[in-house]
Amino acid sequence: MAEAQAVRATFAGMVERFAPDKAGGLSANIAFNLSGDNGGLFWIKIADGAASTGEGSIASADMTVLASADDWFAVAIGELNPMQAFMTGKLKVQGDMGLAMKMQTLFAG
């Protein structure tokens, strides 16, 4: 089971790996609704060539990722392929599917 602090750290890691050159003029709010013991609500905001993150809900989410905290952690650390997680229903996406497809590129830096 992923520890709560480790789950939180995945979002800071994404911000650190954010590739502004891949974002172009993208402006987006991404919400994460993680279930389970160490889950919670998290968000990443992309604007003006930068990414930021926080806990709680975010207004006007362009996309929401729904998963258990354990499945999200496995995806975030590379133990679970994101496409496989999506196809098997372990990771669900609501909203902008185009944005979902760009996530690996945006946060691969």
N, CA and C atoms as a LAMMPS dump frame, in Angstrom:
ITEM: TIMESTEP
0
ITEM: NUMBER OF ATOMS
327
ITEM: BOX BOUNDS ff ff ff
-5.0000000000000000e+02 5.0000000000000000e+02
-5.0000000000000000e+02 5.0000000000000000e+02
-5.0000000000000000e+02 5.0000000000000000e+02
ITEM: ATOMS id mol type element x y z
1 1 1 N 0.849 -1.186 0
2 1 2 C 0 0 0
3 1 3 C 0.892 1.246 0
4 2 1 N 0.557 2.163 -0.865
5 2 2 C 1.309 3.417 -0.961
6 2 3 C 1.025 4.292 0.26
7 3 1 N 2.076 4.825 0.855
8 3 2 C 1.93 5.736 1.99
9 3 3 C 1.365 7.071 1.507
10 4 1 N 0.62 7.753 2.356
11 4 2 C -0.01 9.026 2
12 4 3 C 1.018 10.043 1.505
13 5 1 N 2.162 10.137 2.186
14 5 2 C 3.193 11.097 1.79
15 5 3 C 3.756 10.758 0.412
16 6 1 N 3.905 9.473 0.113
17 6 2 C 4.421 9.047 -1.188
18 6 3 C 3.426 9.397 -2.298
19 7 1 N 2.139 9.232 -2.015
20 7 2 C 1.108 9.597 -2.998
21 7 3 C 1.177 11.101 -3.261
22 8 1 N 1.256 11.91 -2.194
23 8 2 C 1.367 13.369 -2.359
24 8 3 C 2.599 13.741 -3.181
25 9 1 N 3.685 13.05 -2.933
26 9 2 C 4.951 13.356 -3.601
27 9 3 C 4.894 13.125 -5.115
28 10 1 N 3.994 12.256 -5.573
29 10 2 C 3.913 12.021 -7.022
30 10 3 C 3.535 13.3 -7.761
31 11 1 N 2.728 14.141 -7.13
32 11 2 C 2.292 15.38 -7.795
33 11 3 C 3.418 16.407 -7.849
34 12 1 N 4.187 16.512 -6.768
35 12 2 C 5.356 17.4 -6.783
36 12 3 C 6.353 16.92 -7.829
37 13 1 N 6.5 15.62 -7.95
38 13 2 C 7.394 15.055 -8.957
39 13 3 C 6.944 15.381 -10.366
40 14 1 N 5.635 15.359 -10.594
41 14 2 C 5.116 15.709 -11.916
42 14 3 C 5.435 17.164 -12.248
43 15 1 N 5.252 18.048 -11.277
44 15 2 C 5.542 19.468 -11.499
45 15 3 C 7.025 19.65 -11.824
46 16 1 N 7.888 18.907 -11.121
47 16 2 C 9.326 18.997 -11.379
48 16 3 C 9.684 18.516 -12.781
49 17 1 N 8.967 17.51 -13.279
50 17 2 C 9.245 16.952 -14.607
51 17 3 C 8.486 17.65 -15.728
52 18 1 N 7.677 18.637 -15.395
53 18 2 C 6.874 19.333 -16.392
54 18 3 C 7.766 19.881 -17.506
55 19 1 N 7.358 19.643 -18.747
56 19 2 C 8.115 20.084 -19.92
57 19 3 C 7.371 21.245 -20.593
58 20 1 N 7.702 22.493 -20.223
59 20 2 C 6.965 23.639 -20.769
60 20 3 C 7.038 23.741 -22.281
61 21 1 N 8.125 23.254 -22.884
62 21 2 C 8.244 23.298 -24.337
63 21 3 C 7.227 22.403 -25.024
64 22 1 N 6.72 21.39 -24.325
65 22 2 C 5.696 20.497 -24.884
66 22 3 C 4.282 21.055 -24.679
67 23 1 N 4.136 22.017 -23.782
68 23 2 C 2.815 22.542 -23.428
69 23 3 C 2.338 23.619 -24.393
70 24 1 N 3.279 24.293 -25.07
71 24 2 C 2.866 25.389 -25.937
72 24 3 C 2.095 26.41 -25.111
73 25 1 N 0.952 26.842 -25.594
74 25 2 C 0.126 27.805 -24.871
75 25 3 C -0.961 27.158 -24.038
76 26 1 N -0.782 25.874 -23.69
77 26 2 C -1.801 25.134 -22.953
78 26 3 C -2.112 25.766 -21.599
79 27 1 N -3.383 25.861 -21.313
80 27 2 C -3.871 26.289 -20.011
81 27 3 C -4.901 25.248 -19.586
82 28 1 N -4.653 24.549 -18.471
83 28 2 C -5.548 23.467 -18.072
84 28 3 C -5.513 23.243 -16.569
85 29 1 N -6.646 22.809 -16.05
86 29 2 C -6.78 22.387 -14.657
87 29 3 C -7.083 20.901 -14.653
88 30 1 N -6.234 20.131 -13.977
89 30 2 C -6.408 18.684 -13.912
90 30 3 C -6.675 18.302 -12.455
91 31 1 N -7.792 17.634 -12.236
92 31 2 C -8.164 17.183 -10.89
93 31 3 C -7.868 15.686 -10.767
94 32 1 N -7.511 15.28 -9.571
95 32 2 C -7.26 13.87 -9.27
96 32 3 C -8.105 13.508 -8.062
97 33 1 N -8.957 12.516 -8.221
98 33 2 C -9.811 12.036 -7.144
99 33 3 C -9.358 10.613 -6.839
100 34 1 N -8.558 10.465 -5.794
101 34 2 C -7.967 9.176 -5.459
102 34 3 C -8.68 8.562 -4.265
103 35 1 N -9.156 7.351 -4.44
104 35 2 C -9.895 6.668 -3.383
105 35 3 C -8.956 5.799 -2.55
106 36 1 N -9.461 5.317 -1.449
107 36 2 C -8.69 4.427 -0.59
108 36 3 C -8.131 5.154 0.616
109 37 1 N -7.446 4.388 1.459
110 37 2 C -6.939 4.902 2.729
111 37 3 C -6.039 6.122 2.571
112 38 1 N -5.187 6.133 1.573
113 38 2 C -4.238 7.228 1.416
114 38 3 C -4.571 8.115 0.217
115 39 1 N -5.824 8.12 -0.151
116 39 2 C -6.282 8.924 -1.28
117 39 3 C -6.605 10.344 -0.873
118 40 1 N -7.33 11.01 -1.73
119 40 2 C -7.73 12.381 -1.469
120 40 3 C -7.922 13.118 -2.779
121 41 1 N -8.114 14.415 -2.676
122 41 2 C -8.291 15.267 -3.846
123 41 3 C -7.01 16.067 -4.055
124 42 1 N -6.527 16.061 -5.283
125 42 2 C -5.31 16.77 -5.65
126 42 3 C -5.553 17.462 -6.981
127 43 1 N -4.676 18.396 -7.333
128 43 2 C -4.822 19.069 -8.621
129 43 3 C -3.468 19.508 -9.151
130 44 1 N -3.449 19.646 -10.471
131 44 2 C -2.314 20.251 -11.162
132 44 3 C -2.883 21.31 -12.091
133 45 1 N -2.286 22.481 -12.056
134 45 2 C -2.702 23.588 -12.916
135 45 3 C -1.55 23.9 -13.866
136 46 1 N -1.874 23.971 -15.145
137 46 2 C -0.899 24.34 -16.17
138 46 3 C -1.326 25.687 -16.723
139 47 1 N -0.441 26.663 -16.647
140 47 2 C -0.733 28.009 -17.16
141 47 3 C 0.575 28.762 -17.358
142 48 1 N 0.625 29.549 -18.404
143 48 2 C 1.78 30.416 -18.662
144 48 3 C 3.106 29.66 -18.666
145 49 1 N 3.087 28.441 -19.242
146 49 2 C 4.324 27.673 -19.355
147 49 3 C 4.838 27.084 -18.065
148 50 1 N 4.002 26.994 -17.048
149 50 2 C 4.413 26.44 -15.759
150 50 3 C 3.321 25.524 -15.206
151 51 1 N 3.709 24.659 -14.301
152 51 2 C 2.752 23.769 -13.636
153 51 3 C 2.869 23.963 -12.135
154 52 1 N 1.725 23.898 -11.457
155 52 2 C 1.701 23.969 -9.995
156 52 3 C 0.742 22.893 -9.505
157 53 1 N 0.843 22.561 -8.236
158 53 2 C 0.014 21.495 -7.683
159 53 3 C -0.452 21.859 -6.279
160 54 1 N -1.484 21.169 -5.831
161 54 2 C -1.989 21.373 -4.488
162 54 3 C -2.973 20.28 -4.117
163 55 1 N -3.464 20.362 -2.901
164 55 2 C -4.458 19.402 -2.414
165 55 3 C -5.806 20.073 -2.331
166 56 1 N -6.851 19.258 -2.452
167 56 2 C -8.21 19.766 -2.41
168 56 3 C -8.794 19.805 -3.809
169 57 1 N -9.932 20.427 -3.941
170 57 2 C -10.582 20.495 -5.248
171 57 3 C -10.108 21.749 -5.985
172 58 1 N -10.286 21.72 -7.294
173 58 2 C -9.924 22.859 -8.129
174 58 3 C -11.145 23.226 -8.967
175 59 1 N -11.396 24.509 -9.077
176 59 2 C -12.548 24.97 -9.859
177 59 3 C -12.309 24.722 -11.335
178 60 1 N -13.348 24.415 -12.037
179 60 2 C -13.32 24.288 -13.497
180 60 3 C -12.255 23.311 -13.989
181 61 1 N -12.282 22.087 -13.497
182 61 2 C -11.334 21.083 -13.972
183 61 3 C -11.633 20.748 -15.435
184 62 1 N -10.59 20.761 -16.263
185 62 2 C -10.736 20.369 -17.665
186 62 3 C -10.763 18.853 -17.79
187 63 1 N -10.141 18.19 -16.828
188 63 2 C -10.066 16.738 -16.829
189 63 3 C -9.962 16.274 -15.383
190 64 1 N -10.596 15.155 -15.086
191 64 2 C -10.51 14.555 -13.759
192 64 3 C -10.043 13.117 -13.907
193 65 1 N -9.025 12.756 -13.146
194 65 2 C -8.51 11.396 -13.098
195 65 3 C -9.08 10.742 -11.851
196 66 1 N -9.705 9.586 -12.015
197 66 2 C -10.278 8.821 -10.909
198 66 3 C -9.522 7.496 -10.81
199 67 1 N -9.003 7.184 -9.635
200 67 2 C -8.274 5.934 -9.42
201 67 3 C -8.137 5.712 -7.925
202 68 1 N -7.755 4.499 -7.557
203 68 2 C -7.391 4.286 -6.151
204 68 3 C -6.01 4.905 -5.953
205 69 1 N -5.704 5.288 -4.739
206 69 2 C -4.385 5.859 -4.452
207 69 3 C -3.286 4.862 -4.815
208 70 1 N -3.51 3.577 -4.555
209 70 2 C -2.499 2.565 -4.866
210 70 3 C -2.274 2.433 -6.369
211 71 1 N -3.357 2.418 -7.146
212 71 2 C -3.207 2.313 -8.604
213 71 3 C -2.555 3.568 -9.171
214 72 1 N -2.949 4.756 -8.676
215 72 2 C -2.318 5.988 -9.153
216 72 3 C -0.818 5.973 -8.848
217 73 1 N -0.45 5.552 -7.64
218 73 2 C 0.959 5.504 -7.251
219 73 3 C 1.731 4.561 -8.173
220 74 1 N 1.143 3.398 -8.472
221 74 2 C 1.801 2.434 -9.367
222 74 3 C 2.018 3.037 -10.756
223 75 1 N 1.043 3.778 -11.257
224 75 2 C 1.197 4.457 -12.547
225 75 3 C 2.291 5.517 -12.441
226 76 1 N 2.247 6.313 -11.386
227 76 2 C 3.172 7.44 -11.233
228 76 3 C 4.632 7.001 -11.12
229 77 1 N 4.883 5.841 -10.524
230 77 2 C 6.271 5.393 -10.374
231 77 3 C 6.685 4.401 -11.459
232 78 1 N 5.811 4.179 -12.43
233 78 2 C 6.166 3.343 -13.571
234 78 3 C 5.954 1.855 -13.391
235 79 1 N 5.268 1.45 -12.336
236 79 2 C 4.998 0.024 -12.125
237 79 3 C 3.758 -0.451 -12.885
238 80 1 N 2.9 0.485 -13.282
239 80 2 C 1.674 0.153 -14.003
240 80 3 C 1.582 1.078 -15.208
241 81 1 N 1.446 0.485 -16.378
242 81 2 C 1.326 1.256 -17.602
243 81 3 C 0.021 2.051 -17.581
244 82 1 N 0.078 3.377 -17.83
245 82 2 C -1.136 4.193 -17.749
246 82 3 C -2.227 3.756 -18.734
247 83 1 N -1.832 3.353 -19.937
248 83 2 C -2.829 2.911 -20.916
249 83 3 C -3.47 1.603 -20.468
250 84 1 N -2.68 0.699 -19.918
251 84 2 C -3.22 -0.558 -19.411
252 84 3 C -4.162 -0.286 -18.232
253 85 1 N -3.763 0.632 -17.36
254 85 2 C -4.615 0.986 -16.226
255 85 3 C -5.949 1.548 -16.714
256 86 1 N -5.899 2.378 -17.755
257 86 2 C -7.119 2.955 -18.32
258 86 3 C -7.981 1.869 -18.953
259 87 1 N -7.373 1.006 -19.745
260 87 2 C -8.128 -0.03 -20.462
261 87 3 C -8.758 -1.055 -19.517
262 88 1 N -8.157 -1.272 -18.361
263 88 2 C -8.697 -2.244 -17.407
264 88 3 C -9.6 -1.589 -16.357
265 89 1 N -9.816 -0.268 -16.469
266 89 2 C -10.725 0.423 -15.565
267 89 3 C -10.113 0.81 -14.233
268 90 1 N -8.809 0.607 -14.064
269 90 2 C -8.163 0.993 -12.812
270 90 3 C -7.965 2.5 -12.738
271 91 1 N -7.923 3.132 -13.891
272 91 2 C -7.76 4.581 -13.978
273 91 3 C -8.837 5.076 -14.944
274 92 1 N -9.634 6.007 -14.493
275 92 2 C -10.708 6.553 -15.328
276 92 3 C -10.461 8.038 -15.546
277 93 1 N -10.888 8.517 -16.697
278 93 2 C -10.704 9.916 -17.04
279 93 3 C -12.053 10.505 -17.41
280 94 1 N -12.364 11.647 -16.819
281 94 2 C -13.578 12.393 -17.178
282 94 3 C -13.138 13.722 -17.764
283 95 1 N -13.757 14.112 -18.858
284 95 2 C -13.429 15.407 -19.443
285 95 3 C -12.569 15.278 -20.681
286 96 1 N -11.573 16.139 -20.807
287 96 2 C -10.758 16.297 -22.005
288 96 3 C -9.82 15.109 -22.23
289 97 1 N -10.232 14.188 -23.113
290 97 2 C -9.417 13.009 -23.397
291 97 3 C -8.135 13.387 -24.141
292 98 1 N -8.173 14.449 -24.913
293 98 2 C -6.972 14.914 -25.607
294 98 3 C -5.893 15.308 -24.607
295 99 1 N -6.309 15.965 -23.543
296 99 2 C -5.389 16.346 -22.477
297 99 3 C -4.822 15.097 -21.804
298 100 1 N -5.671 14.11 -21.598
299 100 2 C -5.216 12.856 -20.993
300 100 3 C -4.123 12.207 -21.836
301 101 1 N -4.292 12.245 -23.144
302 101 2 C -3.303 11.648 -24.04
303 101 3 C -1.974 12.42 -24.01
304 102 1 N -2.012 13.707 -23.723
305 102 2 C -0.804 14.531 -23.675
306 102 3 C -0.043 14.411 -22.359
307 103 1 N -0.649 13.857 -21.339
308 103 2 C -0.034 13.896 -20.007
309 103 3 C 1.355 13.271 -19.964
310 104 1 N 1.539 12.132 -20.621
311 104 2 C 2.86 11.487 -20.569
312 104 3 C 3.917 12.393 -21.182
313 105 1 N 3.575 13.079 -22.244
314 105 2 C 4.516 14 -22.891
315 105 3 C 4.765 15.224 -22.03
316 106 1 N 3.704 15.762 -21.449
317 106 2 C 3.831 16.989 -20.648
318 106 3 C 4.688 16.801 -19.397
319 107 1 N 4.641 15.607 -18.827
320 107 2 C 5.327 15.38 -17.557
321 107 3 C 6.469 14.37 -17.676
322 108 1 N 7.064 14.305 -18.858
323 108 2 C 8.146 13.363 -19.09
324 108 3 C 9.524 13.989 -18.914
325 109 1 N 9.551 15.333 -18.755
326 109 2 C 10.797 16.089 -18.711
327 109 3 C 11.803 15.607 -17.774
